[in-house]
Amino acid sequence: MPDIVFESVTFSYNDKVLDDLSLEINRGEFVAIVGANGSGKTTFARHINALLQPQLGMVLTVGLDTRDPDNLFTIRSHAGMVFQNPNTQMVASVVADDVAFGPENLNVQPPALQQRVKQALDTVAMSSHAEDDPAELSGGQRQRVSIAGILAMQPDILVLDEPGAMLDVRGRRGIRRIISELNQTGMTIVLITHFMEEAALAGRVIVLDQGKVALDGPPAEVFSEANVLRQLGLDLPFSSLLAEALSAQGFAIPESISLDDLKELICSWFSMQ
């Protein structure tokens, strides 16, 4: 059974943001959601854990209808969300207490609570900062703490809304590592991002345009649609730009090629020199 189902979902503020949107995300998938500003990415993300409910259509998260108030607690126990600004999720003046906040609200009792906090901080490599004040941490460290706070709730689904937007290159690299490792454990990952290098690491990329799915598929397939992406005002990852440039110089590059395959192809050319 899919972890996430959108069935003909429409949602509007003043203008329509999601427009008859239908898609499914299977358990254990790593899906990147990309699109220009106003394409519906954040609105999509907030429907997954019922921060928003569809005005038309239906969203099922772990098989539960997000419109039913009786389901909200269970849905939010299974689907955790990390926001762009980690400061919006900080509630305590000590890192360990901040991470404990979520599971405490799920009525997790000691010693299980302490074990969850320790495990979550270990996962994001922040155990040495357990007694620190979050306000004294770097942006990347605070974002890792916010992820730990969600992980301590032991969700099946992790939704990240532009988690690297306020971070430098090193900070984003650390977040990418954590996301990949969590996905390898079987966790479903939904990553909202405008960094195409991040999207290229996912197993599936969904491109939204005016609340509809414009492209959906493996990264190599989606990023081979260079003209479509440019028309939507989106950049291409470096690997796609490199493949495009090599092809223009007469090198034989497959129309759809993954980053790993491109690396192997370039290395094979050098080995023949």
C-alpha positions as CSV (number, residue, x, y, z in Angstrom):
1,M,0.0,0.0,0.0
2,P,1.3,3.5,-0.8
3,D,2.4,5.7,2.1
4,I,0.9,8.8,0.5
5,V,-2.0,9.1,-2.0
6,F,-3.3,12.3,-3.5
7,E,-6.6,11.8,-5.3
8,S,-7.9,14.7,-7.4
9,V,-6.7,17.2,-4.8
10,T,-7.6,20.9,-5.3
11,F,-6.6,23.6,-2.8
12,S,-6.8,27.4,-3.2
13,Y,-5.8,30.4,-1.2
14,N,-6.7,33.3,-3.5
15,D,-5.4,31.5,-6.5
16,K,-5.5,27.8,-7.1
17,V,-2.4,26.2,-5.7
18,L,-3.1,22.5,-6.2
19,D,-5.2,21.7,-9.2
20,D,-6.8,18.3,-9.5
21,L,-3.5,16.7,-8.3
22,S,-3.3,12.9,-8.3
23,L,-0.2,10.9,-7.4
24,E,1.1,8.2,-5.1
25,I,4.3,7.8,-3.2
26,N,5.2,4.2,-2.2
27,R,6.7,3.1,1.1
28,G,10.4,3.5,1.2
29,E,10.6,5.8,-1.8
30,F,12.9,8.9,-1.8
31,V,11.0,11.5,-3.8
32,A,12.2,15.0,-4.6
33,I,9.5,17.6,-5.3
34,V,10.7,20.6,-7.4
35,G,9.1,23.5,-9.2
36,A,9.2,27.2,-9.6
37,N,8.0,29.6,-6.8
38,G,4.2,29.3,-6.5
39,S,4.1,25.8,-8.1
40,G,2.5,24.3,-5.0
41,K,5.5,22.5,-3.4
42,T,5.0,23.7,0.2
43,T,1.2,23.4,-0.1
44,F,1.7,19.8,-1.3
45,A,4.0,19.0,1.6
46,R,1.6,20.4,4.2
47,H,-1.2,18.2,3.0
48,I,0.8,15.1,3.8
49,N,0.7,15.5,7.6
50,A,-2.7,17.3,7.6
51,L,-1.4,20.8,8.3
52,L,-3.7,21.5,5.4
53,Q,-6.7,19.5,4.1
54,P,-7.9,19.4,0.5
55,Q,-10.9,21.5,-0.4
56,L,-11.7,19.0,-3.1
57,G,-10.4,15.4,-3.5
58,M,-8.7,13.3,-0.8
59,V,-5.3,12.7,0.7
60,L,-4.4,9.4,2.4
61,T,-1.4,9.3,4.6
62,V,-0.5,5.7,5.7
63,G,-4.0,4.8,4.6
64,L,-5.8,7.5,6.7
65,D,-7.9,10.3,5.4
66,T,-6.4,13.6,6.4
67,R,-9.8,15.3,6.5
68,D,-11.0,13.2,9.4
69,P,-10.0,15.0,12.7
70,D,-9.9,11.6,14.5
71,N,-6.9,10.7,12.3
72,L,-4.8,13.7,12.9
73,F,-2.8,12.4,15.9
74,T,-2.0,9.1,14.2
75,I,-1.1,10.8,10.9
76,R,1.3,13.2,12.6
77,S,2.8,10.4,14.5
78,H,3.6,8.6,11.2
79,A,4.5,11.6,9.1
80,G,7.0,14.1,10.5
81,M,7.8,17.4,8.9
82,V,11.0,19.5,8.9
83,F,10.6,23.1,7.9
84,Q,12.9,25.5,6.0
85,N,13.8,27.6,9.1
86,P,14.8,25.3,12.0
87,N,14.2,28.1,14.5
88,T,10.4,27.7,14.0
89,Q,10.7,24.2,15.5
90,M,12.9,25.0,18.5
91,V,10.9,24.9,21.7
92,A,13.5,24.4,24.4
93,S,16.8,26.0,25.6
94,V,18.6,22.6,25.7
95,V,19.1,20.4,22.7
96,A,18.2,17.2,24.4
97,D,15.0,18.7,25.8
98,D,14.1,20.1,22.4
99,V,14.5,16.6,20.8
100,A,12.4,15.1,23.6
101,F,9.5,17.4,23.0
102,G,7.8,15.4,20.2
103,P,8.0,12.0,21.8
104,E,6.8,13.4,25.1
105,N,3.7,14.6,23.4
106,L,3.2,11.0,22.1
107,N,3.3,10.0,25.8
108,V,6.6,8.2,25.5
109,Q,7.9,7.5,29.0
110,P,11.4,7.2,30.5
111,P,13.6,5.3,29.9
112,A,12.3,4.8,26.4
113,L,12.2,8.6,26.0
114,Q,15.9,9.0,26.8
115,Q,16.8,6.2,24.4
116,R,14.9,7.8,21.6
117,V,16.6,11.1,22.2
118,K,20.0,9.6,22.3
119,Q,19.4,7.5,19.1
120,A,18.0,10.5,17.2
121,L,21.0,12.7,18.2
122,D,23.4,9.9,17.2
123,T,21.7,9.6,13.8
124,V,22.3,13.3,13.0
125,A,25.8,13.4,14.7
126,M,24.7,15.8,17.4
127,S,25.2,13.8,20.5
128,S,28.1,15.9,21.7
129,H,25.8,19.0,21.7
130,A,23.0,17.3,23.8
131,E,23.4,19.8,26.6
132,D,24.0,22.9,24.4
133,D,21.6,25.8,23.9
134,P,20.2,25.6,20.3
135,A,20.6,29.3,19.9
136,E,24.4,28.9,20.1
137,L,24.5,26.3,17.3
138,S,25.2,27.0,13.6
139,G,22.3,26.9,11.1
140,G,23.3,23.5,9.9
141,Q,23.5,22.2,13.5
142,R,20.1,23.6,14.3
143,Q,18.6,22.0,11.2
144,R,20.1,18.6,12.3
145,V,18.5,19.1,15.8
146,S,15.1,19.8,14.2
147,I,15.5,16.6,12.2
148,A,16.4,14.7,15.3
149,G,13.3,16.0,17.0
150,I,11.2,14.4,14.3
151,L,13.2,11.2,14.2
152,A,12.7,10.8,18.0
153,M,9.0,10.4,17.2
154,Q,9.9,7.4,15.0
155,P,7.9,8.4,11.9
156,D,7.5,6.2,8.8
157,I,7.6,9.3,6.6
158,L,9.9,12.3,6.7
159,V,8.8,15.4,4.8
160,L,11.5,18.1,4.4
161,D,10.5,21.5,3.1
162,E,13.6,23.2,1.7
163,P,15.8,22.0,4.6
164,G,18.9,23.4,3.0
165,A,17.6,26.8,1.9
166,M,19.3,28.7,4.8
167,L,22.4,26.6,4.9
168,D,25.8,26.9,3.3
169,V,27.3,24.2,1.0
170,R,28.8,22.2,4.0
171,G,25.5,22.3,5.9
172,R,23.5,21.1,2.9
173,R,26.0,18.3,2.3
174,G,25.4,17.1,5.9
175,I,21.7,17.2,5.6
176,R,21.9,15.2,2.3
177,R,23.9,12.6,4.0
178,I,21.4,12.2,6.8
179,I,18.5,12.0,4.3
180,S,20.2,9.3,2.2
181,E,21.0,7.2,5.3
182,L,17.5,7.4,6.6
183,N,16.1,6.3,3.3
184,Q,18.4,3.4,3.3
185,T,16.8,2.2,6.5
186,G,13.4,2.1,4.7
187,M,12.0,5.5,5.7
188,T,9.9,7.2,3.1
189,I,11.5,10.6,2.2
190,V,9.7,13.5,0.6
191,L,12.2,16.3,-0.1
192,I,11.0,19.7,-1.3
193,T,14.0,21.5,-2.8
194,H,15.1,24.1,-5.3
195,F,18.6,22.7,-5.4
196,M,18.7,20.4,-8.4
197,E,21.8,18.6,-7.2
198,E,19.8,17.5,-4.2
199,A,16.9,16.4,-6.4
200,A,19.2,14.4,-8.6
201,L,20.1,12.2,-5.6
202,A,16.5,11.1,-5.1
203,G,15.1,7.9,-6.6
204,R,12.2,9.9,-8.2
205,V,11.7,13.5,-9.1
206,I,8.3,15.1,-9.4
207,V,8.1,18.5,-11.1
208,L,5.1,20.6,-10.2
209,D,3.8,23.5,-12.3
210,Q,0.8,25.5,-11.2
211,G,-0.4,22.7,-8.9
212,K,-0.1,20.0,-11.5
213,V,2.5,17.3,-12.2
214,A,4.6,18.4,-15.2
215,L,7.2,15.6,-15.0
216,D,7.5,12.5,-12.9
217,G,10.2,9.8,-13.1
218,P,13.8,8.9,-12.3
219,P,16.1,11.8,-12.1
220,A,18.0,10.9,-15.3
221,E,14.7,10.8,-17.2
222,V,13.3,14.0,-15.7
223,F,16.5,16.0,-16.2
224,S,16.8,14.9,-19.8
225,E,13.8,17.1,-20.4
226,A,16.0,20.2,-20.5
227,N,13.7,22.4,-22.6
228,V,10.7,21.7,-20.5
229,L,12.5,22.5,-17.3
230,R,13.9,25.7,-18.7
231,Q,10.4,26.7,-19.8
232,L,9.3,26.2,-16.3
233,G,12.0,28.5,-15.0
234,L,14.1,25.7,-13.4
235,D,17.8,25.1,-13.4
236,L,19.5,21.8,-14.4
237,P,21.8,19.9,-12.1
238,F,25.5,20.2,-13.0
239,S,25.6,16.6,-14.3
240,S,22.9,17.4,-16.8
241,L,24.6,20.6,-17.9
242,L,27.8,18.7,-18.3
243,A,26.2,16.0,-20.4
244,E,24.5,18.7,-22.5
245,A,27.8,20.5,-23.1
246,L,29.6,17.2,-24.0
247,S,26.9,16.2,-26.4
248,A,27.1,19.7,-28.1
249,Q,30.9,19.0,-28.6
250,G,30.1,15.8,-30.4
251,F,30.5,13.2,-27.6
252,A,28.1,10.3,-27.7
253,I,25.9,10.9,-24.6
254,P,22.7,8.9,-24.0
255,E,19.6,11.1,-24.0
256,S,18.9,10.0,-20.4
257,I,21.9,9.3,-18.2
258,S,22.3,9.2,-14.4
259,L,25.1,11.0,-12.6
260,D,26.9,7.7,-11.8
261,D,26.7,6.5,-15.4
262,L,28.0,9.8,-16.6
263,K,31.0,9.5,-14.2
264,E,31.7,6.0,-15.5
265,L,31.4,7.1,-19.1
266,I,33.9,10.0,-18.6
267,C,36.3,7.7,-16.8
268,S,36.1,5.2,-19.6
269,W,37.1,7.9,-22.1
270,F,40.2,8.8,-20.0
271,S,41.2,5.2,-19.6
272,M,41.3,4.8,-23.4
273,Q,43.7,7.7,-23.8
